[in-house]
Amino acid sequence: MKITETELKGCFIIEPSVFEDERGCFYEAFNKKKLEEALGYQVNFVQDNVSVSKYGVVRGLHYQEAPFAQAKLVSVSKGRVQDVVVDLRKENSTYLKHVSIELSDVNRKMLFVPKGMAHGFAVLSDEAEFRYKVDEFYHKEAERGMVYNHPDLAIDWHIEEKDLILSEKDMKLPSTSFKIS
């Protein structure tokens, strides 16, 4: 298993070691000990979520405010997505910077998203099954978000604007909540 920190402190790309033969393949999708060694702290996932979406769906950018902020371990078990994380930690030099990575059932990459970041994804395949482990339960009152196409973020979702599908809630997310310099 290869664990590489992105340019956003605490956000890691995880690439499992895949063993393939004529029967198929085997890989370790999660190893608490290896993840915690890379993070330098313990993580306790309390809930697993699954989202099944069709091509063009954008979900995000979502987060929960403290004290209910969530760290996430995200992966794709079917299809392809463009996964995006925005750093909302004001004390970091990467505040309001983002990373974007393709996750798929072929590359089997995962992404660890630490607390204090907004997260979203866009479905690039006909359908995708997106999975994520979280270390805090969902709290509606702490739920927040920022609009997927915030002009100062310039996120490339790898889908033409005309093909995007958003929930009513995501279309109403704020585009001016964050001052980006």
Secondary structure, 3 states (H helix, E strand, C coil): CEEEECCCCCCEEEECCEEEECCEEEECCCCHHHHHHHHCCCCCCCEEEEEEEECCEEEEEEEECCCCCCCEEEEEEECEEEEEEEECCCCCCCCCCEEEEEEECCCCCEEEECCCEEEEEEECCCEEEEEEEECCCCCHHHEEECCCCCCCCCCCCCCCHHHCECCHHHHCCCCCCCCCC
